[in-house]
Each structure stands twice: as structure tokens, then as C-alpha cells.
Amino acid sequence: MRALFRRIERVAPIDVPVLILSESGTGKELVARAIQQLSSRQTRRFETVNCAALTRDLLLSELFGHERGAFTGAVARKAGLLALADGGTAFLDEVGELPPDAQAMVLRFLQDGEVRPLGSIRMTRVDVRVIAATHRDLEAAIAERSFREDLYYRLCDVVLEVPPLRERRDDIVLLVEHFRAKFNDQYRLSVESPEPEALRTLEGAAWPGNVRELEKVLKQAMIFRREGPIRSEDLRPPARRRTMWSAGRLGPWQLPTAPALSWRRAVALQIASGRGVVTRRDLARECGTSGEVARQDLVALARLGALRRIGRGRSTVYVLR
């Protein structure tokens, strides 16, 4: 992580767009906020929107604002976050999920520095630094024509890659202590540092959900422990991971080491267990990889006997055997 911190310190003072690439749950917004705090805009507003969490109309309204009567339910004028962030920073999380027309509008904003609320004919010039983030492979999305190439090059003046938690295990102890202090204060607990065996469990876990998953596991452990050191029996994976494999197979708290059980294939099995089926699109979206790479992983799991294939072509789905 030291290399990432050095890159953040170098890029923060330079007023250019930044694209943050990482898997889900690694702390992309924390990186964006660190850039804001180390920039000349640190005292100005930091506005954020999750592009995957809103419908098209709500997303456009959130970004650009709207006039009264611009669409059904628009009963009053509303300023968009790009206007609210004037002089500051706008963080577009999961920018890879922008619908096509929203991509075109964001591209025009990046080119011209002007916003026009929905239903308005007035253009307003604003001074906003844009930081975007995604877990998707945008180059693959460009090849699949689901993401605009010209928008990609507007966003990626500087690219920062945040490594997944399994690639920075030395950070786990620091994160555990950070979350322990946070939850002790937030919930008035008296939980101490993990026992050695519990710490080995945390350091050896695969953590496909990254820092977010670690945080949830520790929160639950601390709430039930309340005081004293965290023990191995306090640590339980999220409910959707508990039945990932049947008896005799690799468990969710072990780090996959065999090529047949790479982390992407572990995620595929988790999706199949939690949802009943897994598709190439599901796996590609979750892992931020291309559809072809996801297909190869699913085919490999089917050959190993872990999944069963149903259907052909684009309608193919995989279920647990």
C-alpha cells in the first residue's frame, strides 16, 4: 500500500481527472477522499454518487439536477451534484455502470465544464475535479461496446489501481485494529485484539469481499464478544458464504491455492450458492473481468465437477452439482 499512498500524494495536487480501478469492497471512496484532502480543493465540497445504485432518470437528476416539471415527480427544482461540487470534487463510483445517454452527458461535461439541468435550456459553467471508480474491466467493456472509448480516455488522465486485500495481507493487522477501535467507540464495547489463532484465521482467509467483508466479520464478532480478546469461534463468514462448499471441499475461510480454485472461481461458487445459478455476466461483473475470462472460469469449474452447465450460447447458466 505504500506505493499506492505515494501515487496518491503525487497526483492529488495536480488538478486532473483520476480513475480508480479495483475490486468491490477495497475502499475506492477512501482513496478518492484522500486525493481530495491532499489537494487544493480540500476545504470545498466532496460530492459522491453510486452510478450502479440509481435508475437512469434518478441518476441523471442526481448528476445534473432538474427543473420543476422536467419529469413525473419533479415537483421542485433541484441542483445536481456536479453543480453542488463547484470548486470541489465529484466522485463517480461504479462509473462503468453508467447508461449510454448518461455516458454522453458526462463526456460533454468533461469536455466543456458546463452542466444543464434536465428540463432547462441554461448552461452553467462549474469548476469540478472528477474522480471516477469502477470494479469493471473498462477496456473489455469498450470492446463489448457497453462503454464509450472517448469517455474512458477523458477519465483516465491518471489511473490508480487498489490491490485486493488478499494481495496485501500485511494490512490486515492494521485494518483489524482500525475497525476494533472504531466499533469499540461506536458501540461502547471493550473488545481487545484478536488471539493469535483468530489472527491467523483472519490473515489466511480469501476475502473475496475485500475490506468491506473484513469489516462486517469484525463488527459481528465484536458485537457478540462485547469484551475481552476476539477468538476464532467469534469469526463467522457472511451468511451467503457459509454453505459455499459441501463437506470435504475447500471452506470459505481458506485461501484457494490450487489453480483450479483461483479466487475468481471461488467467487463463482459463492454466487451459485447464494443465487442458485451463476452466469458469465454475473461473474464478469462481480470480478471486474471480461466475459471471455469469466466463461473460461465457469467452463473449468464444470470440468472439475463443481458446477453443472445448463443451456447453450448466451442463455447458458451454471448451477452447483
C-alpha positions as CSV (number, residue, x, y, z in Angstrom):
1,M,0.0,0.0,0.0
2,R,2.9,2.4,0.5
3,A,3.3,2.5,-3.3
4,L,-0.3,3.5,-3.7
5,F,0.0,6.2,-1.0
6,R,3.0,7.6,-2.8
7,R,1.0,7.8,-6.0
8,I,-1.9,9.5,-4.2
9,E,0.4,12.1,-2.8
10,R,1.9,12.8,-6.3
11,V,-1.4,13.0,-8.1
12,A,-3.5,14.8,-5.5
13,P,-2.1,18.4,-6.1
14,I,-2.4,18.1,-9.9
15,D,-5.9,19.1,-11.0
16,V,-6.7,16.2,-13.4
17,P,-9.3,13.5,-13.5
18,V,-8.4,10.3,-11.8
19,L,-9.8,6.8,-12.5
20,I,-9.6,4.3,-9.6
21,L,-9.6,0.6,-10.5
22,S,-10.2,-2.2,-8.0
23,E,-12.5,-5.0,-7.0
24,S,-15.6,-4.3,-4.9
25,G,-15.0,-3.5,-1.3
26,T,-11.4,-2.4,-1.4
27,G,-12.1,1.2,-0.3
28,K,-12.2,3.2,-3.6
29,E,-14.1,6.1,-1.9
30,L,-11.4,6.3,0.8
31,V,-8.8,6.7,-1.9
32,A,-10.9,9.4,-3.6
33,R,-11.3,11.3,-0.3
34,A,-7.6,11.1,0.4
35,I,-7.0,12.7,-3.0
36,Q,-9.4,15.5,-2.1
37,Q,-7.8,16.0,1.3
38,L,-4.3,16.3,-0.2
39,S,-5.4,18.7,-3.0
40,S,-6.1,22.5,-3.1
41,R,-9.8,21.7,-3.0
42,Q,-9.6,20.1,0.5
43,T,-11.9,22.8,2.0
44,R,-14.5,22.6,-0.7
45,R,-17.3,20.1,-1.1
46,F,-16.9,16.4,-1.9
47,E,-20.0,15.0,-3.6
48,T,-20.4,11.3,-4.4
49,V,-22.9,9.2,-6.4
50,N,-23.0,5.5,-6.9
51,C,-23.8,5.1,-10.6
52,A,-25.0,1.5,-10.1
53,A,-27.5,2.3,-7.4
54,L,-29.9,4.5,-9.2
55,T,-32.3,4.2,-12.2
56,R,-31.4,6.1,-15.3
57,D,-33.7,9.1,-14.6
58,L,-32.7,9.4,-11.0
59,L,-29.0,9.1,-11.9
60,L,-29.3,11.9,-14.5
61,S,-31.2,14.1,-12.0
62,E,-28.6,13.4,-9.3
63,L,-25.7,14.3,-11.5
64,F,-27.1,17.3,-13.4
65,G,-30.2,18.4,-11.4
66,H,-33.6,19.2,-12.9
67,E,-36.2,21.9,-13.2
68,R,-39.6,21.7,-11.8
69,G,-41.8,19.5,-14.1
70,A,-38.9,18.1,-16.0
71,F,-40.3,14.6,-15.5
72,T,-43.0,12.9,-13.5
73,G,-42.4,13.5,-9.8
74,A,-40.2,16.6,-10.3
75,V,-42.2,18.9,-8.1
76,A,-39.4,21.3,-7.3
77,R,-36.1,22.5,-8.8
78,K,-33.1,20.5,-7.7
79,A,-29.4,21.2,-8.2
80,G,-27.2,18.3,-9.3
81,L,-24.1,17.2,-7.5
82,L,-21.9,18.5,-10.3
83,A,-23.2,22.0,-9.6
84,L,-23.1,21.5,-5.8
85,A,-19.4,20.4,-6.1
86,D,-18.4,23.6,-7.9
87,G,-14.9,24.4,-6.7
88,G,-14.6,20.9,-5.1
89,T,-14.6,17.3,-6.2
90,A,-17.2,14.9,-7.6
91,F,-16.7,11.2,-7.1
92,L,-18.5,8.9,-9.6
93,D,-18.4,5.4,-8.0
94,E,-19.1,2.4,-10.3
95,V,-18.8,4.7,-13.4
96,G,-18.7,1.5,-15.6
97,E,-22.5,1.2,-14.9
98,L,-23.4,4.5,-16.5
99,P,-26.2,4.0,-19.1
100,P,-25.2,5.1,-22.7
101,D,-27.0,8.5,-22.6
102,A,-25.5,9.3,-19.2
103,Q,-22.1,8.5,-20.6
104,A,-22.6,11.0,-23.4
105,M,-23.7,13.7,-20.9
106,V,-20.8,13.1,-18.6
107,L,-18.4,13.2,-21.6
108,R,-19.8,16.6,-22.7
109,F,-19.4,17.9,-19.1
110,L,-15.8,16.8,-19.0
111,Q,-15.1,18.4,-22.4
112,D,-16.9,21.7,-21.7
113,G,-17.1,22.1,-18.0
114,E,-20.7,23.0,-18.2
115,V,-23.9,21.4,-16.8
116,R,-27.5,21.8,-17.9
117,P,-30.2,20.5,-15.6
118,L,-32.9,18.3,-17.0
119,G,-35.7,20.4,-18.5
120,S,-33.6,23.5,-18.7
121,I,-32.1,25.4,-21.6
122,R,-29.4,27.2,-19.5
123,M,-25.8,26.0,-19.3
124,T,-23.9,26.7,-16.2
125,R,-20.1,26.6,-16.0
126,V,-18.7,24.9,-13.0
127,D,-15.2,24.1,-11.8
128,V,-15.2,20.4,-10.6
129,R,-12.5,17.8,-10.3
130,V,-13.9,14.4,-11.3
131,I,-12.7,11.2,-9.7
132,A,-14.2,8.0,-11.0
133,A,-14.0,4.4,-9.9
134,T,-15.1,1.0,-11.1
135,H,-14.5,-2.7,-10.5
136,R,-15.2,-3.4,-14.1
137,D,-12.7,-4.0,-16.9
138,L,-13.5,-0.9,-18.9
139,E,-11.2,-1.9,-21.8
140,A,-13.3,-5.1,-22.1
141,A,-16.5,-3.0,-21.8
142,I,-15.2,-0.8,-24.7
143,A,-14.6,-3.9,-26.8
144,E,-18.2,-5.1,-26.0
145,R,-19.4,-1.6,-26.9
146,S,-21.0,-1.1,-23.5
147,F,-18.7,1.8,-22.5
148,R,-17.6,4.8,-24.6
149,E,-13.9,4.8,-25.5
150,D,-13.8,8.6,-25.7
151,L,-15.2,8.8,-22.1
152,Y,-12.7,6.3,-20.9
153,Y,-9.8,8.4,-22.2
154,R,-11.3,11.6,-20.6
155,L,-11.5,9.9,-17.3
156,C,-8.1,8.2,-17.2
157,D,-5.6,11.0,-17.2
158,V,-4.3,9.2,-14.1
159,V,-5.1,5.6,-13.2
160,L,-4.8,4.3,-9.6
161,E,-5.1,0.6,-9.0
162,V,-6.1,-0.5,-5.5
163,P,-4.9,-4.1,-4.8
164,P,-7.3,-6.6,-3.3
165,L,-6.9,-7.5,0.3
166,R,-5.5,-11.0,-0.4
167,E,-2.6,-9.2,-2.1
168,R,-1.8,-7.0,0.9
169,R,-2.1,-9.3,3.9
170,D,0.3,-7.2,5.9
171,D,-2.5,-4.6,6.1
172,I,-4.9,-7.0,7.8
173,V,-3.5,-6.4,11.3
174,L,-3.7,-2.6,10.8
175,L,-7.3,-2.9,9.5
176,V,-8.3,-5.1,12.4
177,E,-7.0,-2.6,14.9
178,H,-8.6,0.3,13.0
179,F,-12.0,-1.4,13.0
180,R,-11.6,-2.6,16.6
181,A,-11.1,1.0,17.8
182,K,-14.0,2.2,15.6
183,F,-16.5,-0.3,16.8
184,N,-15.4,-0.1,20.4
185,D,-16.1,3.6,20.3
186,Q,-19.3,3.4,18.2
187,Y,-21.0,0.6,20.2
188,R,-19.3,1.2,23.6
189,L,-17.6,-2.1,23.7
190,S,-14.4,-3.3,25.4
191,V,-13.1,-5.8,22.9
192,E,-9.3,-6.5,22.8
193,S,-7.0,-7.5,20.0
194,P,-7.6,-11.0,18.4
195,E,-5.9,-14.0,19.9
196,P,-3.1,-15.5,17.8
197,E,-5.2,-18.2,16.4
198,A,-8.0,-15.8,15.5
199,L,-5.5,-13.5,13.8
200,R,-4.1,-16.4,11.8
201,T,-7.7,-17.2,10.6
202,L,-8.1,-13.6,9.5
203,E,-4.8,-13.5,7.7
204,G,-5.4,-16.8,5.9
205,A,-8.9,-16.0,4.7
206,A,-9.5,-15.5,1.0
207,W,-11.6,-12.2,1.5
208,P,-13.4,-12.1,-1.9
209,G,-15.4,-9.2,-0.4
210,N,-12.2,-7.4,0.5
211,V,-12.0,-4.7,3.2
212,R,-15.8,-4.4,3.3
213,E,-16.2,-8.1,4.2
214,L,-13.4,-7.9,6.8
215,E,-15.3,-5.0,8.4
216,K,-18.6,-6.9,8.6
217,V,-17.0,-10.0,10.0
218,L,-15.2,-8.0,12.7
219,K,-18.3,-6.0,13.6
220,Q,-20.3,-9.1,14.1
221,A,-17.6,-10.8,16.2
222,M,-17.2,-7.7,18.4
223,I,-21.0,-7.3,19.0
224,F,-21.2,-10.8,20.3
225,R,-17.9,-10.8,22.2
226,R,-18.5,-7.4,23.8
227,E,-15.3,-7.6,25.9
228,G,-12.0,-9.5,26.0
229,P,-10.0,-10.7,23.0
230,I,-11.6,-11.8,19.8
231,R,-11.4,-15.6,19.5
232,S,-11.6,-17.9,16.5
233,E,-15.1,-19.1,17.4
234,D,-16.3,-15.5,17.2
235,L,-15.3,-15.2,13.5
236,R,-18.0,-16.3,11.1
237,P,-18.2,-15.6,7.4
238,P,-21.2,-13.7,5.9
239,A,-24.3,-15.9,5.7
240,R,-24.2,-16.2,1.9
241,R,-20.7,-17.8,2.1
242,R,-21.4,-20.4,4.8
243,T,-22.8,-23.1,2.5
244,M,-20.5,-22.4,-0.4
245,W,-19.0,-25.9,-0.5
246,S,-20.2,-29.2,0.8
247,A,-18.3,-31.3,3.3
248,G,-14.8,-32.3,2.2
249,R,-14.3,-29.3,-0.1
250,L,-12.4,-26.1,0.4
251,G,-14.1,-23.9,3.0
252,P,-14.8,-20.2,2.7
253,W,-12.1,-19.2,5.3
254,Q,-9.3,-21.0,3.5
255,L,-7.2,-19.2,0.9
256,P,-7.5,-21.1,-2.5
257,T,-4.1,-22.1,-3.7
258,A,-4.7,-24.7,-6.4
259,P,-5.0,-23.3,-9.9
260,A,-8.5,-25.0,-10.2
261,L,-9.7,-22.9,-7.3
262,S,-8.5,-19.4,-8.2
263,W,-10.2,-16.5,-6.4
264,R,-12.5,-15.9,-9.4
265,R,-13.7,-19.5,-9.3
266,A,-14.2,-19.2,-5.6
267,V,-16.4,-16.2,-6.3
268,A,-18.3,-18.1,-9.0
269,L,-19.1,-20.9,-6.5
270,Q,-20.3,-18.3,-3.9
271,I,-22.6,-16.7,-6.5
272,A,-24.0,-20.1,-7.5
273,S,-24.6,-21.0,-3.8
274,G,-26.2,-17.7,-2.9
275,R,-28.4,-17.2,-6.0
276,G,-28.9,-20.7,-7.2
277,V,-27.3,-20.0,-10.6
278,V,-24.3,-18.2,-11.9
279,T,-23.8,-16.7,-15.4
280,R,-20.8,-15.4,-17.3
281,R,-22.2,-11.9,-16.9
282,D,-22.6,-12.3,-13.2
283,L,-19.0,-13.4,-12.7
284,A,-17.6,-10.8,-15.0
285,R,-19.4,-8.0,-13.2
286,E,-18.5,-9.3,-9.7
287,C,-14.8,-9.8,-10.5
288,G,-14.4,-6.8,-12.9
289,T,-13.1,-9.0,-15.7
290,S,-14.1,-9.7,-19.3
291,G,-16.9,-12.0,-20.3
292,E,-14.5,-14.4,-22.0
293,V,-12.3,-14.8,-18.9
294,A,-15.5,-15.4,-16.8
295,R,-16.6,-18.0,-19.4
296,Q,-13.3,-19.9,-19.2
297,D,-13.5,-20.0,-15.4
298,L,-17.1,-21.4,-15.4
299,V,-16.1,-24.0,-18.0
300,A,-13.1,-25.0,-15.9
301,L,-15.4,-25.4,-12.8
302,A,-17.8,-27.5,-14.9
303,R,-15.0,-29.8,-15.9
304,L,-13.9,-30.2,-12.3
305,G,-17.4,-31.3,-11.4
306,A,-18.1,-28.3,-9.2
307,L,-20.8,-26.8,-11.5
308,R,-23.2,-28.2,-14.0
309,R,-23.9,-26.4,-17.3
310,I,-27.5,-25.7,-18.4
311,G,-28.3,-24.3,-21.8
312,R,-26.2,-23.0,-24.7
313,G,-24.8,-19.7,-26.0
314,R,-25.8,-16.5,-24.2
315,S,-28.6,-18.3,-22.3
316,T,-26.0,-20.6,-20.6
317,V,-26.2,-20.8,-16.8
318,Y,-24.3,-22.9,-14.3
319,V,-25.6,-24.5,-11.1
320,L,-23.9,-26.3,-8.2
321,R,-23.7,-30.1,-8.6
